[in-house]
């Protein structure tokens, strides 16, 4: 059975159209929420992990899955939500850039880098999912 992937390559995930944050905010870290885990996993190692790595590690930490290749294979045997559904782009004002190898980094929406990437025709573009229906 073919494994599913959440990875994007050379793609910029812009913040959702209805994102309430004018500037990027670090999610509260008291509880290991999905937002806090995604933020920590990406921010502590920019371009160090793929989307699949971030999504799987989040589940390992939240649901105490085993961090094994067998568990990862089973996890990705079904489709999983990609980083477009992450609260980072929906609520906290972070763009997510995937490089040519699919490794991700965070880009604050108020930054010059965000504006440059949003206008770059040489990379793919998509948006974080809206929180509410249009």
C-alpha positions as CSV (number, residue, x, y, z in Angstrom):
1,X,0.0,0.0,0.0
2,X,1.4,3.4,-0.9
3,X,2.1,5.8,2.0
4,X,0.4,9.1,2.0
5,X,2.4,12.3,2.5
6,X,1.7,15.8,3.8
7,X,4.9,17.2,2.3
8,X,5.0,20.2,0.0
9,X,8.1,21.0,-2.1
10,X,9.2,24.6,-2.9
11,X,5.8,25.9,-1.7
12,X,4.7,28.8,0.5
13,X,1.7,28.3,2.7
14,X,0.3,31.8,3.4
15,X,-1.8,32.6,6.4
16,X,-5.5,32.0,6.2
17,X,-7.7,34.8,4.8
18,X,-9.5,34.9,8.2
19,X,-6.4,34.7,10.4
20,X,-7.0,37.2,13.3
21,X,-3.3,37.9,14.0
22,X,-1.8,41.0,12.3
23,X,1.7,39.9,13.3
24,X,3.0,36.4,14.1
25,X,2.6,35.2,17.6
26,X,4.2,32.4,19.5
27,X,1.5,30.0,20.7
28,X,1.2,29.6,24.5
29,X,3.5,26.8,25.5
30,X,1.9,25.8,28.9
31,X,0.0,22.9,27.3
32,X,1.3,20.8,24.5
33,X,-1.3,22.0,22.0
34,X,-1.0,21.2,18.3
35,X,0.0,24.8,17.7
36,X,2.6,24.8,20.4
37,X,4.1,21.5,19.3
38,X,4.1,22.5,15.6
39,X,5.8,25.9,16.5
40,X,8.4,24.2,18.7
41,X,9.3,21.5,16.2
42,X,9.7,23.9,13.3
43,X,11.2,26.9,15.2
44,X,13.9,24.9,17.0
45,X,15.2,23.5,13.8
46,X,14.4,25.7,10.7
47,X,14.6,23.6,7.5
48,X,15.4,20.6,9.8
49,X,12.2,18.7,9.4
50,X,9.6,17.9,6.7
51,X,5.9,18.4,7.2
52,X,5.6,14.6,7.6
53,X,8.2,14.8,10.4
54,X,6.4,17.6,12.2
55,X,2.9,16.0,11.8
56,X,4.2,12.6,13.0
57,X,6.3,14.0,15.9
58,X,3.2,16.0,17.1
59,X,1.2,12.8,17.3
60,X,4.1,10.9,19.0
61,X,4.2,13.6,21.7
62,X,0.4,14.0,22.1
63,X,-0.8,10.4,21.8
64,X,2.4,8.6,23.0
65,X,2.8,6.7,19.8
66,X,6.1,4.8,19.5
67,X,8.7,6.8,17.5
68,X,9.5,3.9,15.2
69,X,9.5,3.4,11.5
70,X,6.7,0.9,11.8
71,X,4.5,3.3,13.7
72,X,5.3,6.1,11.2
73,X,4.4,3.8,8.3
74,X,1.1,2.8,9.9
75,X,0.4,6.5,10.7
76,X,0.9,7.5,7.1
77,X,-1.0,4.5,5.7
78,X,-4.0,6.8,6.0
79,X,-4.2,10.3,4.7
80,X,-3.3,13.0,7.4
81,X,-4.1,16.7,7.6
82,X,-1.2,18.8,6.2
83,X,0.3,21.9,7.7
84,X,-2.4,24.0,5.8
85,X,-4.6,23.0,8.7
86,X,-2.1,24.0,11.4
87,X,-3.2,26.7,13.8
88,X,0.1,28.5,13.0
89,X,-1.3,29.7,9.7
90,X,-5.0,29.8,10.8
91,X,-4.7,31.6,14.1
92,X,-1.1,32.7,14.9
93,X,0.0,34.6,11.8
94,X,2.8,32.3,10.5
95,X,3.5,31.4,6.9
96,X,5.2,28.1,6.4
97,X,7.8,27.7,3.6
98,X,8.8,24.3,2.2
99,X,12.2,24.1,0.5
100,X,13.2,21.9,-2.5
101,X,13.6,18.9,-0.2
102,X,10.3,19.5,1.6
103,X,11.9,20.8,4.8
104,X,9.9,23.6,6.5
105,X,10.5,26.9,8.3
106,X,8.3,29.6,9.7
107,X,7.9,33.1,8.2
108,X,6.2,35.9,10.3
109,X,3.4,37.5,8.2
110,X,4.5,41.0,9.0
111,X,8.1,40.4,7.7
112,X,9.7,41.6,4.5
113,X,10.6,38.0,3.8
114,X,6.8,37.1,3.9
115,X,6.0,39.8,1.4
116,X,8.8,38.7,-0.9
117,X,7.8,35.1,-0.7
118,X,4.1,35.9,-1.2
119,X,5.0,37.7,-4.5
120,X,7.5,35.1,-5.7
121,X,6.3,33.4,-8.9
122,X,9.0,30.8,-8.8
123,X,7.5,28.8,-5.9
124,X,4.2,27.2,-5.3
125,X,1.5,29.0,-3.3
126,X,-1.4,27.9,-1.2
127,X,-3.1,29.2,1.9
128,X,-3.7,27.9,5.4
129,X,-7.3,26.7,5.7
130,X,-9.9,29.2,6.8
131,X,-11.3,28.8,10.4
132,X,-14.8,29.7,9.3
133,X,-16.8,29.1,6.1
134,X,-16.8,31.9,3.6
